[in-house]
Amino acid sequence: MNVEHLVKMANQIGAFFDALPDRDEAVAGVANHLQRTWEPRMRAELLAYAERADGGALTPIVRAALQAHRDKLG
């Protein structure tokens, strides 16, 4: 799996939800979208990337969603 592609897709999802006025709702929206639409291998790869790269190229909202909802995504 190409982690750069996963990061790009996750950041696009984050950009969509980042427009919401309620930050908690936006973070939950990112996590819910990833949980509902991404297969477990994709989520696992993204979580592993976030840990080893300390978030790296992930946007702040995506990093927040991964941290706050790790149990649901992992």
N, CA, C and O atoms as a Tinker XYZ file with bonds, in Angstrom:
   296  protein
     1  N      0.843000   -1.174000    0.000000    73     2
     2  CA     0.000000    0.000000    0.000000    64     1     3
     3  C      0.890000    1.239000    0.000000    63     2     4     5
     4  O      1.886000    1.289000    0.722000    81     3
     5  N      0.548000    2.203000   -0.777000    73     3     6
     6  CA     1.319000    3.437000   -0.881000    64     5     7
     7  C      0.871000    4.407000    0.218000    63     6     8     9
     8  O     -0.213000    4.986000    0.139000    81     7
     9  N      1.703000    4.577000    1.230000    73     7    10
    10  CA     1.331000    5.402000    2.373000    64     9    11
    11  C      1.150000    6.867000    1.977000    63    10    12    13
    12  O      0.322000    7.565000    2.562000    81    11
    13  N      1.905000    7.334000    1.001000    73    11    14
    14  CA     1.743000    8.720000    0.562000    64    13    15
    15  C      0.339000    8.952000   -0.002000    63    14    16    17
    16  O     -0.254000   10.013000    0.195000    81    15
    17  N     -0.178000    7.944000   -0.704000    73    15    18
    18  CA    -1.529000    8.055000   -1.260000    64    17    19
    19  C     -2.569000    8.060000   -0.128000    63    18    20    21
    20  O     -3.539000    8.817000   -0.172000    81    19
    21  N     -2.358000    7.215000    0.877000    73    19    22
    22  CA    -3.270000    7.186000    2.021000    64    21    23
    23  C     -3.268000    8.524000    2.752000    63    22    24    25
    24  O     -4.322000    9.024000    3.145000    81    23
    25  N     -2.084000    9.101000    2.931000    73    23    26
    26  CA    -1.968000   10.399000    3.597000    64    25    27
    27  C     -2.715000   11.461000    2.794000    63    26    28    29
    28  O     -3.446000   12.276000    3.357000    81    27
    29  N     -2.525000   11.446000    1.479000    73    27    30
    30  CA    -3.210000   12.425000    0.628000    64    29    31
    31  C     -4.727000   12.288000    0.755000    63    30    32    33
    32  O     -5.435000   13.283000    0.906000    81    31
    33  N     -5.217000   11.053000    0.694000    73    31    34
    34  CA    -6.668000   10.839000    0.813000    64    33    35
    35  C     -7.179000   11.269000    2.185000    63    34    36    37
    36  O     -8.225000   11.910000    2.287000    81    35
    37  N     -6.444000   10.916000    3.241000    73    35    38
    38  CA    -6.865000   11.295000    4.589000    64    37    39
    39  C     -6.901000   12.813000    4.742000    63    38    40    41
    40  O     -7.812000   13.355000    5.367000    81    39
    41  N     -5.917000   13.492000    4.176000    73    39    42
    42  CA    -5.888000   14.956000    4.248000    64    41    43
    43  C     -7.044000   15.578000    3.466000    63    42    44    45
    44  O     -7.568000   16.616000    3.871000    81    43
    45  N     -7.447000   14.966000    2.362000    73    43    46
    46  CA    -8.602000   15.460000    1.611000    64    45    47
    47  C     -9.878000   15.299000    2.429000    63    46    48    49
    48  O    -10.729000   16.188000    2.441000    81    47
    49  N    -10.010000   14.170000    3.109000    73    47    50
    50  CA   -11.159000   13.964000    3.998000    64    49    51
    51  C    -11.126000   15.006000    5.108000    63    50    52    53
    52  O    -12.149000   15.604000    5.443000    81    51
    53  N     -9.951000   15.217000    5.670000    73    51    54
    54  CA    -9.805000   16.222000    6.721000    64    53    55
    55  C    -10.178000   17.615000    6.257000    63    54    56    57
    56  O    -10.801000   18.371000    7.002000    81    55
    57  N     -9.802000   17.964000    5.032000    73    55    58
    58  CA   -10.137000   19.295000    4.498000    64    57    59
    59  C    -11.642000   19.475000    4.397000    63    58    60    61
    60  O    -12.158000   20.562000    4.657000    81    59
    61  N    -12.345000   18.423000    4.023000    73    59    62
    62  CA   -13.804000   18.505000    3.934000    64    61    63
    63  C    -14.407000   18.787000    5.310000    63    62    64    65
    64  O    -15.219000   19.700000    5.462000    81    63
    65  N    -14.012000   18.007000    6.299000    73    63    66
    66  CA   -14.598000   18.156000    7.630000    64    65    67
    67  C    -14.070000   19.379000    8.370000    63    66    68    69
    68  O    -14.729000   19.871000    9.286000    81    67
    69  N    -12.905000   19.874000    7.998000    73    67    70
    70  CA   -12.325000   21.047000    8.647000    64    69    71
    71  C    -13.190000   22.288000    8.460000    63    70    72    73
    72  O    -13.055000   23.259000    9.204000    81    71
    73  N    -14.074000   22.259000    7.473000    73    71    74
    74  CA   -14.957000   23.398000    7.225000    64    73    75
    75  C    -16.094000   23.485000    8.245000    63    74    76    77
    76  O    -16.760000   24.517000    8.334000    81    75
    77  N    -16.322000   22.433000    9.005000    73    75    78
    78  CA   -17.387000   22.465000   10.007000    64    77    79
    79  C    -17.020000   23.435000   11.130000    63    78    80    81
    80  O    -15.855000   23.509000   11.521000    81    79
    81  N    -17.983000   24.167000   11.647000    73    79    82
    82  CA   -17.675000   25.145000   12.698000    64    81    83
    83  C    -17.328000   24.504000   14.047000    63    82    84    85
    84  O    -16.584000   25.094000   14.831000    81    83
    85  N    -17.845000   23.331000   14.321000    73    83    86
    86  CA   -17.591000   22.646000   15.588000    64    85    87
    87  C    -16.393000   21.715000   15.419000    63    86    88    89
    88  O    -16.463000   20.732000   14.681000    81    87
    89  N    -15.298000   22.025000   16.101000    73    87    90
    90  CA   -14.052000   21.255000   15.937000    64    89    91
    91  C    -14.211000   19.796000   16.363000    63    90    92    93
    92  O    -13.706000   18.897000   15.690000    81    91
    93  N    -14.903000   19.556000   17.463000    73    91    94
    94  CA   -15.102000   18.179000   17.921000    64    93    95
    95  C    -15.912000   17.376000   16.907000    63    94    96    97
    96  O    -15.616000   16.209000   16.649000    81    95
    97  N    -16.923000   18.002000   16.341000    73    95    98
    98  CA   -17.739000   17.350000   15.317000    64    97    99
    99  C    -16.900000   17.049000   14.072000    63    98   100   101
   100  O    -17.056000   15.998000   13.450000    81    99
   101  N    -16.022000   17.967000   13.720000    73    99   102
   102  CA   -15.156000   17.780000   12.546000    64   101   103
   103  C    -14.189000   16.619000   12.766000    63   102   104   105
   104  O    -14.012000   15.781000   11.882000    81   103
   105  N    -13.566000   16.570000   13.934000    73   103   106
   106  CA   -12.628000   15.486000   14.246000    64   105   107
   107  C    -13.360000   14.146000   14.239000    63   106   108   109
   108  O    -12.858000   13.168000   13.685000    81   107
   109  N    -14.530000   14.097000   14.846000    73   107   110
   110  CA   -15.323000   12.870000   14.856000    64   109   111
   111  C    -15.745000   12.486000   13.439000    63   110   112   113
   112  O    -15.792000   11.302000   13.107000    81   111
   113  N    -16.049000   13.471000   12.608000    73   111   114
   114  CA   -16.434000   13.207000   11.230000    64   113   115
   115  C    -15.320000   12.540000   10.446000    63   114   116   117
   116  O    -15.568000   11.610000    9.679000    81   115
   117  N    -14.101000   13.007000   10.633000    73   115   118
   118  CA   -12.943000   12.385000    9.964000    64   117   119
   119  C    -12.822000   10.939000   10.414000    63   118   120   121
   120  O    -12.698000   10.040000    9.582000    81   119
   121  N    -12.857000   10.705000   11.715000    73   119   122
   122  CA   -12.714000    9.348000   12.251000    64   121   123
   123  C    -13.842000    8.440000   11.770000    63   122   124   125
   124  O    -13.601000    7.294000   11.393000    81   123
   125  N    -15.060000    8.944000   11.783000    73   123   126
   126  CA   -16.199000    8.136000   11.332000    64   125   127
   127  C    -16.061000    7.777000    9.861000    63   126   128   129
   128  O    -16.337000    6.643000    9.468000    81   127
   129  N    -15.642000    8.723000    9.057000    73   127   130
   130  CA   -15.476000    8.454000    7.624000    64   129   131
   131  C    -14.411000    7.381000    7.403000    63   130   132   133
   132  O    -14.616000    6.450000    6.624000    81   131
   133  N    -13.289000    7.510000    8.080000    73   131   134
   134  CA   -12.228000    6.514000    7.933000    64   133   135
   135  C    -12.703000    5.140000    8.400000    63   134   136   137
   136  O    -12.406000    4.130000    7.763000    81   135
   137  N    -13.427000    5.101000    9.492000    73   135   138
   138  CA   -13.899000    3.834000   10.039000    64   137   139
   139  C    -14.921000    3.173000    9.114000    63   138   140   141
   140  O    -14.893000    1.957000    8.930000    81   139
   141  N    -15.818000    3.962000    8.536000    73   139   142
   142  CA   -16.886000    3.418000    7.689000    64   141   143
   143  C    -16.416000    3.029000    6.293000    63   142   144   145
   144  O    -16.904000    2.050000    5.728000    81   143
   145  N    -15.469000    3.786000    5.728000    73   143   146
   146  CA   -15.172000    3.601000    4.312000    64   145   147
   147  C    -13.805000    2.999000    4.002000    63   146   148   149
   148  O    -13.599000    2.488000    2.901000    81   147
   149  N    -12.885000    3.045000    4.927000    73   147   150
   150  CA   -11.557000    2.490000    4.670000    64   149   151
   151  C    -11.496000    1.070000    5.212000    63   150   152   153
   152  O    -12.030000    0.779000    6.282000    81   151
   153  N    -10.845000    0.197000    4.467000    73   151   154
   154  CA   -10.677000   -1.169000    4.962000    64   153   155
   155  C     -9.650000   -1.167000    6.099000    63   154   156   157
   156  O     -8.826000   -0.257000    6.189000    81   155
   157  N     -9.700000   -2.175000    6.957000    73   155   158
   158  CA    -8.810000   -2.204000    8.129000    64   157   159
   159  C     -7.321000   -2.069000    7.791000    63   158   160   161
   160  O     -6.584000   -1.416000    8.529000    81   159
   161  N     -6.871000   -2.675000    6.692000    73   159   162
   162  CA    -5.450000   -2.560000    6.336000    64   161   163
   163  C     -5.062000   -1.116000    6.046000    63   162   164   165
   164  O     -3.961000   -0.686000    6.392000    81   163
   165  N     -5.953000   -0.370000    5.417000    73   163   166
   166  CA    -5.667000    1.041000    5.114000    64   165   167
   167  C     -5.563000    1.844000    6.404000    63   166   168   169
   168  O     -4.647000    2.647000    6.575000    81   167
   169  N     -6.511000    1.618000    7.311000    73   167   170
   170  CA    -6.491000    2.336000    8.590000    64   169   171
   171  C     -5.241000    1.975000    9.385000    63   170   172   173
   172  O     -4.607000    2.847000    9.978000    81   171
   173  N     -4.891000    0.704000    9.398000    73   171   174
   174  CA    -3.703000    0.267000   10.142000    64   173   175
   175  C     -2.441000    0.911000    9.584000    63   174   176   177
   176  O     -1.568000    1.331000   10.344000    81   175
   177  N     -2.341000    0.990000    8.273000    73   175   178
   178  CA    -1.164000    1.605000    7.649000    64   177   179
   179  C     -1.091000    3.091000    7.991000    63   178   180   181
   180  O     -0.011000    3.612000    8.271000    81   179
   181  N     -2.232000    3.771000    7.969000    73   179   182
   182  CA    -2.255000    5.195000    8.298000    64   181   183
   183  C     -1.894000    5.424000    9.769000    63   182   184   185
   184  O     -1.135000    6.340000   10.088000    81   183
   185  N     -2.432000    4.601000   10.653000    73   183   186
   186  CA    -2.101000    4.720000   12.078000    64   185   187
   187  C     -0.615000    4.465000   12.316000    63   186   188   189
   188  O      0.022000    5.177000   13.091000    81   187
   189  N     -0.067000    3.456000   11.656000    73   187   190
   190  CA     1.364000    3.159000   11.805000    64   189   191
   191  C      2.203000    4.324000   11.288000    63   190   192   193
   192  O      3.202000    4.689000   11.908000    81   191
   193  N      1.810000    4.903000   10.170000    73   191   194
   194  CA     2.528000    6.063000    9.634000    64   193   195
   195  C      2.485000    7.213000   10.630000    63   194   196   197
   196  O      3.503000    7.857000   10.883000    81   195
   197  N      1.319000    7.471000   11.192000    73   195   198
   198  CA     1.169000    8.582000   12.140000    64   197   199
   199  C      2.077000    8.391000   13.347000    63   198   200   201
   200  O      2.622000    9.360000   13.877000    81   199
   201  N      2.239000    7.156000   13.780000    73   199   202
   202  CA     3.099000    6.882000   14.935000    64   201   203
   203  C      4.580000    7.017000   14.587000    63   202   204   205
   204  O      5.335000    7.653000   15.323000    81   203
   205  N      4.992000    6.426000   13.480000    73   203   206
   206  CA     6.429000    6.426000   13.175000    64   205   207
   207  C      6.907000    7.753000   12.623000    63   206   208   209
   208  O      8.083000    8.089000   12.768000    81   207
   209  N      6.036000    8.509000   12.000000    73   207   210
   210  CA     6.436000    9.795000   11.431000    64   209   211
   211  C      5.960000   10.957000   12.294000    63   210   212   213
   212  O      6.078000   12.116000   11.897000    81   211
   213  N      5.416000   10.649000   13.486000    73   211   214
   214  CA     4.874000   11.670000   14.380000    64   213   215
   215  C      3.902000   12.589000   13.653000    63   214   216   217
   216  O      3.908000   13.803000   13.855000    81   215
   217  N      3.077000   12.002000   12.815000    73   215   218
   218  CA     2.078000   12.778000   12.085000    64   217   219
   219  C      2.551000   13.214000   10.729000    63   218   220   221
   220  O      1.748000   13.383000    9.812000    81   219
   221  N      3.846000   13.399000   10.587000    73   219   222
   222  CA     4.441000   13.741000    9.298000    64   221   223
   223  C      3.636000   14.728000    8.477000    63   222   224   225
   224  O      3.438000   15.874000    8.882000    81   223
   225  N      3.177000   14.283000    7.330000    73   223   226
   226  CA     2.464000   15.145000    6.383000    64   225   227
   227  C      0.961000   15.202000    6.639000    63   226   228   229
   228  O      0.223000   15.804000    5.859000    81   227
   229  N      0.508000   14.589000    7.713000    73   227   230
   230  CA    -0.922000   14.628000    8.019000    64   229   231
   231  C     -1.308000   16.017000    8.535000    63   230   232   233
   232  O     -0.553000   16.650000    9.273000    81   231
   233  N     -2.474000   16.469000    8.141000    73   231   234
   234  CA    -2.962000   17.754000    8.625000    64   233   235
   235  C     -3.355000   17.636000   10.101000    63   234   236   237
   236  O     -3.605000   16.534000   10.587000    81   235
   237  N     -3.412000   18.752000   10.805000    73   235   238
   238  CA    -3.749000   18.699000   12.235000    64   237   239
   239  C     -5.077000   18.016000   12.538000    63   238   240   241
   240  O     -5.188000   17.304000   13.536000    81   239
   241  N     -6.082000   18.220000   11.698000    73   239   242
   242  CA    -7.390000   17.597000   11.978000    64   241   243
   243  C     -7.321000   16.084000   11.834000    63   242   244   245
   244  O     -7.957000   15.362000   12.603000    81   243
   245  N     -6.562000   15.594000   10.866000    73   243   246
   246  CA    -6.419000   14.143000   10.693000    64   245   247
   247  C     -5.630000   13.562000   11.853000    63   246   248   249
   248  O     -5.993000   12.510000   12.379000    81   247
   249  N     -4.557000   14.227000   12.262000    73   247   250
   250  CA    -3.794000   13.759000   13.421000    64   249   251
   251  C     -4.681000   13.708000   14.662000    63   250   252   253
   252  O     -4.625000   12.752000   15.436000    81   251
   253  N     -5.498000   14.740000   14.844000    73   251   254
   254  CA    -6.396000   14.783000   16.003000    64   253   255
   255  C     -7.408000   13.642000   15.956000    63   254   256   257
   256  O     -7.699000   13.027000   16.982000    81   255
   257  N     -7.939000   13.360000   14.783000    73   255   258
   258  CA    -8.905000   12.267000   14.639000    64   257   259
   259  C     -8.261000   10.928000   14.940000    63   258   260   261
   260  O     -8.863000   10.085000   15.606000    81   259
   261  N     -7.046000   10.722000   14.459000    73   259   262
   262  CA    -6.353000    9.456000   14.708000    64   261   263
   263  C     -6.037000    9.286000   16.187000    63   262   264   265
   264  O     -6.138000    8.179000   16.715000    81   263
   265  N     -5.662000   10.355000   16.853000    73   263   266
   266  CA    -5.343000   10.279000   18.281000    64   265   267
   267  C     -6.600000   10.087000   19.125000    63   266   268   269
   268  O     -6.626000    9.241000   20.019000    81   267
   269  N     -7.633000   10.864000   18.846000    73   267   270
   270  CA    -8.831000   10.837000   19.667000    64   269   271
   271  C     -9.670000    9.566000   19.476000    63   270   272   273
   272  O    -10.382000    9.145000   20.387000    81   271
   273  N     -9.581000    8.974000   18.311000    73   271   274
   274  CA   -10.450000    7.832000   17.990000    64   273   275
   275  C     -9.649000    6.582000   17.613000    63   274   276   277
   276  O    -10.118000    5.743000   16.844000    81   275
   277  N     -8.453000    6.471000   18.155000    73   275   278
   278  CA    -7.562000    5.353000   17.816000    64   277   279
   279  C     -8.218000    3.993000   18.058000    63   278   280   281
   280  O     -8.081000    3.088000   17.235000    81   279
   281  N     -8.923000    3.842000   19.171000    73   279   282
   282  CA    -9.556000    2.553000   19.494000    64   281   283
   283  C    -10.567000    2.139000   18.431000    63   282   284   285
   284  O    -10.642000    0.967000   18.062000    81   283
   285  N    -11.332000    3.085000   17.947000    73   283   286
   286  CA   -12.335000    2.785000   16.930000    64   285   287
   287  C    -11.697000    2.469000   15.579000    63   286   288   289
   288  O    -12.232000    1.671000   14.809000    81   287
   289  N    -10.564000    3.089000   15.293000    73   287   290
   290  CA    -9.919000    2.951000   13.979000    64   289   291
   291  C     -8.976000    1.762000   13.914000    63   290   292   293
   292  O     -8.759000    1.211000   12.835000    81   291
   293  N     -8.418000    1.359000   15.031000    73   291   294
   294  CA    -7.403000    0.315000   15.043000    64   293   295
   295  C     -7.898000   -1.076000   15.035000    63   294   296
   296  O     -7.101000   -2.014000   15.044000    81   295
